[in-house]
């Protein structure tokens, strides 16, 4: 049976654009970054979440 893993993220406005961070269910940072605008930061978060899900599928 495949283990279901949960992720959370934060997205915040910074002086130079938008910062984002993705965490696993233990609160460990999986990925983080900065982008010039909110849409790009949100896209980066979604890409990271899809990639993390695909990595879990590949291990199952």
Buried (B, 14 or more C-beta within 10 A) or exposed (E): EEEEEEBEBEBEEEEEEBBBBBBEEEEEEBBBBEBEEBEBBBEBBEEBBEEBEEEBEEEE
